Structures are given as structure tokens and as C-alpha cells.
Amino acid sequence: MIALLEHRRLRFSELMREIDGVSQRMLTVTLRQLERDGLVERTVHAVVPPKVEYELTPLAVTLHRTIQTLVTWTEDHQREIVAARQAYDARAAVDQLSR
């Protein structure tokens, strides 16, 4: 969600479309928590029907930089992560058979 809001404000329905598989309830809970943490600003426009937009706060922008570093690290080490997972799964299968 933070990455989606990085460059623009989005309405609730736009976020629903952009985040595959998220329920309306989970999106609402997540947005409220991000707002409570000071990471997302919610703006309600007095129109009918109500228009609500979400955008990142300056604090969230600093968090996004940190998250981006983690994403880059994960992408750089993806093969090693996959190999580690496969090795773990193989050990777990052997352990399961020996029980």
C-alpha cells in the first residue's frame, strides 16, 4: 500500500482494485492503522457520494525508502532465498518420513 501511494493520492476503490485479493474489511483496518501510525493521511471531500482519498505522510516517505532497500536486497538475493527454501523443504520432508 505504501508503494502504491508513493507518487499519488488514491481513493479507497482504487486501492481495492490495485491490491489483488484484499477484502474491503482488511483494507479498511489496514488504512486505519496506517493513519493511526501517522503514515497515511485520509482526506474526506464534502461531496455526494463522499469522496475519500489517501496519501502518504512525510513520515511514510522515509519508511518507503527503507522498504525499498529491503525489496532491492530481496530481489538481489532471490535465487539464494529459493535455494534455502528448497533445502529446508527437503529436510522437512525427510524429517516427516522418519517419524
N, C-alpha and C positions, 0 to 999 in steps of 0.2 A: 504494500500500500504506500509506503514511504517513497519507493521508486516511482510509482505511478503519479504521485503528487509532486514529484521533484520540479517539474517545469510549468505546472499549470494547476488551476483550481478545477475540481471535478464535482459534479453533482452525485448524490447517492446512487441514482440509477446508472450513471456512467461507471462508477466504481463496481457496481454489481455486474455489469457487462464485462468489465476488464478482468475481474478476478474469477477465474474458472472454478465452478463448484462451490462457491461461498454461499451460505444461506443468508437470508435477509437478517435473521437474528444475530448470526455470528458477525456479520459486517457491522451491524448497529453496536454490538457490545465492543468490538474492536475499536471502532471510531470513538466511542465514548471514553474508552480507556486511554487512547492516544490523546484525546482532548484533555482529559484529566491530568495526564502526564506533561502537558504543555507542548506536545509535538504536533498537534493538528488544531487549526482554528476553524471553527464552524460559523458560517455566516448565514443568517436567515433573512431572506428578502421578503418584504411585506407585499406579496402578490398572491393572486388566487389562480391556481393552487400554489401553496407556499413553495418557494424555491430555496433550497439549502445547498450551499457549496462548502467544500472542504479544501483547505490548503495547508501546506507545511508552515510551521513557525520557524523563525531563525534558529532555534534550538534544534529542531528536527533536521535542518540543513546540515548542521555539524554532525549529527548522528548518521545521516546518509553518507557522508564522506567515509566514516568509519565502516559502515556496512559495505560500501563499495570496495574497500580494501579487502574485506573478508571474501566477497564474491570473487574478486580477482584472484586471491590466493586459492580458492576452491577450484576455479577454472584452470589455474596453472598446475594443480595437483590432482586433477580429476582421475587420471589413469592410476595413480598410486592409491587413491581412495577406493576405486573399483577393485583393484587387486587385493587390497586389505579386506574389503567386504567379502570377496570370493573366498579368500583364505579362511576367514572367520566362519563363513557358512559351511565350508568343507569340514573344518574342525568340529563344528556344532553337529553336523550330520553324523560324523564318526562317533562322537560322544553319545548321541542319541541311540545309535545302533548298539553300542556296548552296554547299554543299561538293561 
